Amino acid sequence: MLQLGSLRQLTLGSFLLALIPLIALLWQSQSDLAKVGQMTMLETRFVVDVVGDMQRLDNAVVDVERSIRQYTVLRNEKVALLSDSAIEQFAVAAENLCQALSVPAVCAKLSEQLSQLSEYRTIEDQLLLNAYLASVNDSVELLREDVEQAIVNRVKVQQNDLSAMQAKQAWSTAMLVSVSLLLILLGSQLIVNPVNNLKKIIRIMAREDGELPPLSRQAPKELIDVEKDLHWLYERLQQLEHIRTALLRHAAHELKTPLASIKEGCSLLSENVVGDLNKAQREVLSLLSASTQRLNTLVEKLLDYNLLLQQAKPKFQECDPKRLVAACLEDYALAIQDREVAVNINVETVRVDEELFRRILDNLVSNAVAHGAIGRPINISLYSESSRIVLDVANRGKRIAPESVKTLFEPFIRGTEPRNDNVIGTGLGLSIVADCARLMHGDVQVVDIDYADVCFRVTIPQ
């Protein structure tokens, strides 16, 4: 398997790898630019040379015609030498132009005409001489047209070459930029994949659902180290969770046996099985029985809380909210017989874990009965809001201090306000509500409403 280096090496390597196509594109652009410059220089030199040769040929043909006509008038040897020199210059200019142009027919004809014209000393007929000069001028005119056509053709060839080079440059740019983008995506994916794996591990640790994915093999070593630390932390949390649940389970179980013996002893004493008790002894016995009852309640709450912590995966199902609320109120019929309970349910069904939702109802109603003002109504509302169900349990009484709200849902934290009954709370009721809501991916909070003094709102997504 490919083992990646450090995150810094991977980042720099990906950056350099992505630069390779861009460097190749830059090199190709420079090469094409050099070709264009060289081609432009060659074409410019060709045009300059051809135009210069054509100008020299035009000047030479004028000199030839003028000197020959002077000779036909003067018949002077000096003028003849000038005519010969002019014909020679004309021949050189014509030869240079014919070498630059591919027009063998015109050049052969012009060479033949020059041979005829070089015999001007022996030509006595003026009309024949004029015909020779006219034919030379015609050939020069043809060469001029060939020069113009050659320049036009070279310009067209240059334009076609430039168009082909531009098309090649555009195609190369698109291809190399695409390759560069693919390399960038590949390099980024090598970082994103292990980061997503870390997010998945953290999500599993937070929700406590499922096994952790195996360690990544293709990832920067820094991210692999973080992943190893998360695996170790998950194992450590599992160990601590097992220790905590085992401690609660064993502690609650071991307390049950001596507690049963104490309750049985109190029962025997209260029934005068071992003899009659005086007033002071009965008072001590009543205190002992009350403490035993309180300890029994605490043990039951601990067992209930331990069972709740072990239920890591709720079982969602469609439930009838009216039936759940009615069953809860039936269990608290004696406690709320002197109170009015207003129930307002606006949903037909809810998708929840029935056991967890019933625990929420039991603890919130119990809390409202214990801390609400005696004789004042209790409001229970259940409605839907943005693909969530909302449960409000409200009561009248003294408002909760803002500084107490922060720790209100922590376990074993009891409120400072006195209860309406003689039971001493364990501080687990509201923490059980919070844990049940969390297991169903919801939450609970204290909200302000206009029709009650205290309202606990539980929100559960559907």
VEXKE-857637 format. One record per residue (C-alpha): residue number from 1; x, y, z. Coordinates in steps of 0.5 Angstrom, whole numbers, plus 500, padded with zeros to 3 digits. Example, Ala and Ser with C-alpha at 12.3 -4.5 7.8 and 13.67 -1.06 7.14 Angstrom:
REM VEXKE-857637
R | 1 | 525 | 491 | 516
R | 2 | 527 | 498 | 514
REM end
This chain:
REM VEXKE-857637
R | 1 | 500 | 500 | 500
R | 2 | 502 | 507 | 499
R | 3 | 504 | 510 | 505
R | 4 | 504 | 518 | 505
R | 5 | 509 | 523 | 508
R | 6 | 507 | 528 | 513
R | 7 | 502 | 533 | 512
R | 8 | 507 | 538 | 510
R | 9 | 510 | 534 | 505
R | 10 | 503 | 532 | 502
R | 11 | 501 | 539 | 501
R | 12 | 508 | 541 | 498
R | 13 | 508 | 535 | 494
R | 14 | 501 | 536 | 491
R | 15 | 503 | 543 | 490
R | 16 | 509 | 542 | 486
R | 17 | 505 | 536 | 482
R | 18 | 500 | 541 | 480
R | 19 | 505 | 546 | 478
R | 20 | 508 | 541 | 473
R | 21 | 503 | 542 | 467
R | 22 | 503 | 549 | 468
R | 23 | 510 | 549 | 467
R | 24 | 509 | 545 | 461
R | 25 | 504 | 550 | 459
R | 26 | 509 | 556 | 460
R | 27 | 515 | 552 | 456
R | 28 | 510 | 550 | 450
R | 29 | 508 | 558 | 450
R | 30 | 515 | 560 | 450
R | 31 | 517 | 555 | 445
R | 32 | 511 | 557 | 440
R | 33 | 513 | 565 | 442
R | 34 | 520 | 563 | 439
R | 35 | 517 | 560 | 433
R | 36 | 513 | 566 | 432
R | 37 | 518 | 571 | 432
R | 38 | 523 | 567 | 428
R | 39 | 517 | 566 | 423
R | 40 | 516 | 573 | 423
R | 41 | 523 | 575 | 422
R | 42 | 524 | 570 | 416
R | 43 | 518 | 573 | 413
R | 44 | 520 | 580 | 414
R | 45 | 527 | 579 | 411
R | 46 | 524 | 575 | 405
R | 47 | 519 | 581 | 404
R | 48 | 524 | 586 | 405
R | 49 | 529 | 582 | 400
R | 50 | 524 | 581 | 395
R | 51 | 522 | 588 | 395
R | 52 | 529 | 591 | 395
R | 53 | 530 | 586 | 389
R | 54 | 524 | 589 | 385
R | 55 | 526 | 596 | 386
R | 56 | 533 | 595 | 384
R | 57 | 530 | 591 | 378
R | 58 | 526 | 597 | 376
R | 59 | 531 | 602 | 377
R | 60 | 536 | 597 | 372
R | 61 | 531 | 597 | 367
R | 62 | 530 | 604 | 367
R | 63 | 537 | 605 | 366
R | 64 | 538 | 600 | 361
R | 65 | 532 | 603 | 356
R | 66 | 535 | 610 | 357
R | 67 | 543 | 608 | 356
R | 68 | 541 | 604 | 350
R | 69 | 536 | 610 | 347
R | 70 | 542 | 614 | 348
R | 71 | 547 | 610 | 344
R | 72 | 542 | 609 | 338
R | 73 | 542 | 617 | 338
R | 74 | 550 | 618 | 339
R | 75 | 553 | 612 | 337
R | 76 | 559 | 613 | 342
R | 77 | 563 | 608 | 346
R | 78 | 562 | 611 | 353
R | 79 | 555 | 610 | 352
R | 80 | 556 | 603 | 350
R | 81 | 560 | 601 | 356
R | 82 | 554 | 605 | 360
R | 83 | 549 | 601 | 357
R | 84 | 553 | 594 | 358
R | 85 | 554 | 596 | 365
R | 86 | 546 | 597 | 366
R | 87 | 545 | 591 | 362
R | 88 | 549 | 587 | 367
R | 89 | 546 | 590 | 373
R | 90 | 539 | 588 | 370
R | 91 | 541 | 581 | 369
R | 92 | 544 | 581 | 377
R | 93 | 538 | 584 | 380
R | 94 | 533 | 579 | 375
R | 95 | 538 | 573 | 377
R | 96 | 537 | 575 | 385
R | 97 | 529 | 576 | 384
R | 98 | 529 | 569 | 380
R | 99 | 532 | 565 | 386
R | 100 | 527 | 568 | 391
R | 101 | 521 | 567 | 387
R | 102 | 519 | 560 | 383
R | 103 | 517 | 563 | 376
R | 104 | 522 | 559 | 372
R | 105 | 518 | 561 | 365
R | 106 | 518 | 568 | 366
R | 107 | 525 | 568 | 368
R | 108 | 527 | 564 | 362
R | 109 | 523 | 569 | 358
R | 110 | 527 | 575 | 361
R | 111 | 534 | 571 | 360
R | 112 | 532 | 570 | 353
R | 113 | 530 | 578 | 352
R | 114 | 536 | 580 | 355
R | 115 | 540 | 576 | 350
R | 116 | 537 | 579 | 345
R | 117 | 537 | 586 | 348
R | 118 | 545 | 585 | 349
R | 119 | 546 | 585 | 341
R | 120 | 543 | 593 | 341
R | 121 | 550 | 595 | 337
R | 122 | 548 | 591 | 331
R | 123 | 540 | 593 | 331
R | 124 | 539 | 598 | 326
R | 125 | 531 | 597 | 326
R | 126 | 529 | 602 | 331
R | 127 | 522 | 599 | 331
R | 128 | 525 | 592 | 333
R | 129 | 529 | 595 | 338
R | 130 | 523 | 598 | 341
R | 131 | 520 | 591 | 341
R | 132 | 525 | 588 | 345
R | 133 | 525 | 594 | 350
R | 134 | 517 | 593 | 351
R | 135 | 518 | 586 | 352
R | 136 | 523 | 587 | 357
R | 137 | 518 | 592 | 361
R | 138 | 513 | 587 | 360
R | 139 | 517 | 581 | 363
R | 140 | 519 | 586 | 369
R | 141 | 511 | 587 | 370
R | 142 | 510 | 580 | 370
R | 143 | 515 | 579 | 375
R | 144 | 512 | 585 | 379
R | 145 | 506 | 581 | 379
R | 146 | 509 | 575 | 381
R | 147 | 512 | 578 | 387
R | 148 | 506 | 581 | 390
R | 149 | 503 | 574 | 389
R | 150 | 508 | 571 | 393
R | 151 | 508 | 576 | 398
R | 152 | 500 | 575 | 399
R | 153 | 501 | 567 | 399
R | 154 | 507 | 568 | 404
R | 155 | 502 | 572 | 409
R | 156 | 497 | 567 | 408
R | 157 | 501 | 561 | 410
R | 158 | 504 | 565 | 416
R | 159 | 496 | 567 | 418
R | 160 | 495 | 559 | 417
R | 161 | 501 | 557 | 421
R | 162 | 499 | 562 | 427
R | 163 | 492 | 560 | 427
R | 164 | 494 | 553 | 427
R | 165 | 499 | 555 | 433
R | 166 | 493 | 558 | 437
R | 167 | 489 | 552 | 436
R | 168 | 494 | 548 | 439
R | 169 | 496 | 553 | 444
R | 170 | 488 | 553 | 446
R | 171 | 488 | 545 | 446
R | 172 | 494 | 545 | 450
R | 173 | 492 | 550 | 455
R | 174 | 485 | 546 | 456
R | 175 | 488 | 539 | 457
R | 176 | 494 | 542 | 461
R | 177 | 489 | 546 | 466
R | 178 | 485 | 540 | 466
R | 179 | 490 | 535 | 468
R | 180 | 493 | 541 | 474
R | 181 | 486 | 541 | 476
R | 182 | 485 | 533 | 477
R | 183 | 492 | 533 | 480
R | 184 | 489 | 539 | 485
R | 185 | 483 | 535 | 487
R | 186 | 487 | 528 | 488
R | 187 | 492 | 532 | 493
R | 188 | 486 | 535 | 496
R | 189 | 482 | 528 | 496
R | 190 | 488 | 525 | 500
R | 191 | 487 | 530 | 506
R | 192 | 479 | 530 | 505
R | 193 | 478 | 523 | 506
R | 194 | 482 | 522 | 513
R | 195 | 479 | 528 | 515
R | 196 | 472 | 525 | 514
R | 197 | 474 | 519 | 517
R | 198 | 476 | 523 | 523
R | 199 | 469 | 526 | 523
R | 200 | 466 | 520 | 522
R | 201 | 470 | 517 | 528
R | 202 | 468 | 523 | 533
R | 203 | 460 | 522 | 531
R | 204 | 460 | 515 | 533
R | 205 | 464 | 517 | 539
R | 206 | 459 | 522 | 540
R | 207 | 453 | 518 | 539
R | 208 | 455 | 511 | 541
R | 209 | 453 | 508 | 536
R | 210 | 457 | 502 | 532
R | 211 | 464 | 500 | 531
R | 212 | 470 | 505 | 529
R | 213 | 472 | 504 | 522
R | 214 | 479 | 501 | 521
R | 215 | 485 | 506 | 522
R | 216 | 487 | 509 | 515
R | 217 | 493 | 507 | 511
R | 218 | 493 | 512 | 506
R | 219 | 493 | 519 | 510
R | 220 | 498 | 524 | 512
R | 221 | 502 | 521 | 519
R | 222 | 499 | 527 | 523
R | 223 | 492 | 525 | 521
R | 224 | 494 | 518 | 522
R | 225 | 496 | 520 | 529
R | 226 | 490 | 523 | 531
R | 227 | 486 | 517 | 529
R | 228 | 490 | 513 | 533
R | 229 | 489 | 518 | 539
R | 230 | 481 | 518 | 538
R | 231 | 481 | 510 | 537
R | 232 | 485 | 510 | 544
R | 233 | 480 | 515 | 547
R | 234 | 474 | 511 | 545
R | 235 | 477 | 505 | 548
R | 236 | 478 | 509 | 554
R | 237 | 471 | 512 | 554
R | 238 | 468 | 505 | 553
R | 239 | 473 | 502 | 559
R | 240 | 470 | 508 | 564
R | 241 | 463 | 507 | 561
R | 242 | 463 | 499 | 563
R | 243 | 467 | 501 | 570
R | 244 | 461 | 506 | 571
R | 245 | 455 | 502 | 570
R | 246 | 458 | 496 | 573
R | 247 | 459 | 501 | 579
R | 248 | 452 | 503 | 579
R | 249 | 450 | 496 | 578
R | 250 | 454 | 493 | 584
R | 251 | 453 | 498 | 588
R | 252 | 445 | 498 | 588
R | 253 | 445 | 491 | 588
R | 254 | 449 | 490 | 594
R | 255 | 445 | 496 | 598
R | 256 | 439 | 492 | 596
R | 257 | 440 | 486 | 601
R | 258 | 442 | 490 | 607
R | 259 | 436 | 495 | 606
R | 260 | 431 | 489 | 606
R | 261 | 434 | 487 | 612
R | 262 | 433 | 494 | 615
R | 263 | 426 | 494 | 613
R | 264 | 424 | 487 | 615
R | 265 | 427 | 489 | 622
R | 266 | 423 | 496 | 622
R | 267 | 417 | 492 | 621
R | 268 | 418 | 487 | 626
R | 269 | 419 | 492 | 631
R | 270 | 413 | 496 | 629
R | 271 | 409 | 490 | 630
R | 272 | 412 | 489 | 637
R | 273 | 414 | 482 | 635
R | 274 | 420 | 483 | 640
R | 275 | 416 | 487 | 645
R | 276 | 413 | 493 | 646
R | 277 | 416 | 500 | 645
R | 278 | 416 | 506 | 648
R | 279 | 414 | 513 | 645
R | 280 | 421 | 515 | 644
R | 281 | 423 | 508 | 641
R | 282 | 417 | 509 | 636
R | 283 | 420 | 516 | 634
R | 284 | 426 | 513 | 633
R | 285 | 423 | 507 | 629
R | 286 | 419 | 512 | 625
R | 287 | 425 | 516 | 623
R | 288 | 429 | 510 | 621
R | 289 | 423 | 507 | 617
R | 290 | 423 | 514 | 613
R | 291 | 431 | 514 | 612
R | 292 | 430 | 506 | 610
R | 293 | 424 | 509 | 605
R | 294 | 429 | 514 | 602
R | 295 | 434 | 510 | 601
R | 296 | 430 | 505 | 598
R | 297 | 428 | 510 | 593
R | 298 | 435 | 512 | 592
R | 299 | 437 | 505 | 590
R | 300 | 431 | 505 | 585
R | 301 | 433 | 511 | 582
R | 302 | 440 | 509 | 581
R | 303 | 438 | 502 | 578
R | 304 | 433 | 506 | 573
R | 305 | 439 | 511 | 571
R | 306 | 443 | 505 | 570
R | 307 | 438 | 502 | 566
R | 308 | 437 | 508 | 562
R | 309 | 445 | 509 | 561
R | 310 | 445 | 502 | 558
R | 311 | 440 | 504 | 553
R | 312 | 444 | 507 | 547
R | 313 | 440 | 505 | 541
R | 314 | 433 | 507 | 542
R | 315 | 427 | 504 | 538
R | 316 | 423 | 509 | 534
R | 317 | 416 | 507 | 533
R | 318 | 409 | 510 | 531
R | 319 | 406 | 512 | 538
R | 320 | 399 | 515 | 540
R | 321 | 401 | 521 | 544
R | 322 | 394 | 521 | 548
R | 323 | 395 | 514 | 550
R | 324 | 402 | 515 | 553
R | 325 | 399 | 522 | 557
R | 326 | 393 | 519 | 559
R | 327 | 397 | 513 | 562
R | 328 | 402 | 517 | 565
R | 329 | 396 | 522 | 569
R | 330 | 393 | 515 | 571
R | 331 | 399 | 513 | 575
R | 332 | 399 | 520 | 578
R | 333 | 392 | 520 | 580
R | 334 | 393 | 521 | 587
R | 335 | 398 | 526 | 587
R | 336 | 394 | 531 | 582
R | 337 | 387 | 529 | 585
R | 338 | 386 | 536 | 587
R | 339 | 389 | 540 | 581
R | 340 | 387 | 541 | 574
R | 341 | 391 | 538 | 569
R | 342 | 390 | 542 | 562
R | 343 | 392 | 537 | 556
R | 344 | 393 | 540 | 549
R | 345 | 395 | 535 | 544
R | 346 | 395 | 537 | 537
R | 347 | 399 | 531 | 533
R | 348 | 395 | 524 | 532
R | 349 | 402 | 520 | 532
R | 350 | 409 | 521 | 534
R | 351 | 415 | 517 | 532
R | 352 | 419 | 516 | 539
R | 353 | 422 | 511 | 543
R | 354 | 416 | 509 | 547
R | 355 | 419 | 507 | 554
R | 356 | 424 | 513 | 553
R | 357 | 418 | 518 | 552
R | 358 | 414 | 515 | 558
R | 359 | 420 | 516 | 562
R | 360 | 420 | 524 | 560
R | 361 | 413 | 524 | 562
R | 362 | 413 | 521 | 568
R | 363 | 419 | 525 | 571
R | 364 | 416 | 532 | 568
R | 365 | 410 | 531 | 571
R | 366 | 413 | 528 | 578
R | 367 | 417 | 535 | 578
R | 368 | 411 | 539 | 576
R | 369 | 407 | 536 | 582
R | 370 | 413 | 536 | 587
R | 371 | 415 | 544 | 586
R | 372 | 408 | 547 | 583
R | 373 | 404 | 551 | 587
R | 374 | 399 | 547 | 591
R | 375 | 392 | 547 | 588
R | 376 | 394 | 551 | 581
R | 377 | 393 | 548 | 574
R | 378 | 399 | 544 | 570
R | 379 | 399 | 545 | 563
R | 380 | 401 | 539 | 558
R | 381 | 402 | 541 | 551
R | 382 | 404 | 537 | 545
R | 383 | 405 | 540 | 538
R | 384 | 409 | 539 | 532
R | 385 | 414 | 545 | 529
R | 386 | 418 | 544 | 523
R | 387 | 419 | 537 | 523
R | 388 | 419 | 536 | 530
R | 389 | 415 | 535 | 536
R | 390 | 415 | 539 | 542
R | 391 | 413 | 537 | 549
R | 392 | 411 | 543 | 554
R | 393 | 410 | 541 | 561
R | 394 | 408 | 548 | 565
R | 395 | 406 | 549 | 572
R | 396 | 405 | 555 | 577
R | 397 | 410 | 557 | 583
R | 398 | 416 | 560 | 584
R | 399 | 421 | 561 | 578
R | 400 | 427 | 558 | 577
R | 401 | 433 | 562 | 578
R | 402 | 437 | 564 | 572
R | 403 | 444 | 561 | 575
R | 404 | 440 | 555 | 577
R | 405 | 438 | 553 | 570
R | 406 | 446 | 551 | 568
R | 407 | 446 | 546 | 573
R | 408 | 439 | 544 | 573
R | 409 | 440 | 538 | 568
R | 410 | 446 | 535 | 571
R | 411 | 445 | 528 | 575
R | 412 | 445 | 529 | 583
R | 413 | 444 | 536 | 583
R | 414 | 437 | 538 | 587
R | 415 | 434 | 544 | 587
R | 416 | 434 | 549 | 593
R | 417 | 426 | 550 | 593
R | 418 | 422 | 545 | 598
R | 419 | 418 | 540 | 595
R | 420 | 410 | 539 | 596
R | 421 | 411 | 532 | 599
R | 422 | 416 | 529 | 604
R | 423 | 420 | 526 | 599
R | 424 | 427 | 528 | 599
R | 425 | 429 | 528 | 592
R | 426 | 435 | 525 | 589
R | 427 | 437 | 530 | 583
R | 428 | 436 | 525 | 578
R | 429 | 429 | 526 | 575
R | 430 | 431 | 532 | 570
R | 431 | 438 | 529 | 568
R | 432 | 434 | 523 | 566
R | 433 | 429 | 527 | 562
R | 434 | 435 | 530 | 559
R | 435 | 439 | 523 | 557
R | 436 | 432 | 521 | 554
R | 437 | 431 | 527 | 550
R | 438 | 439 | 526 | 548
R | 439 | 438 | 519 | 546
R | 440 | 432 | 521 | 541
R | 441 | 437 | 526 | 538
R | 442 | 433 | 532 | 542
R | 443 | 434 | 536 | 547
R | 444 | 430 | 539 | 553
R | 445 | 431 | 547 | 556
R | 446 | 427 | 551 | 561
R | 447 | 423 | 557 | 557
R | 448 | 419 | 563 | 559
R | 449 | 412 | 563 | 557
R | 450 | 406 | 567 | 559
R | 451 | 401 | 562 | 562
R | 452 | 406 | 559 | 567
R | 453 | 411 | 561 | 571
R | 454 | 416 | 554 | 570
R | 455 | 416 | 551 | 563
R | 456 | 420 | 545 | 561
R | 457 | 420 | 544 | 553
R | 458 | 423 | 537 | 550
R | 459 | 424 | 537 | 543
R | 460 | 425 | 531 | 539
R | 461 | 426 | 531 | 531
R | 462 | 421 | 526 | 527
REM end
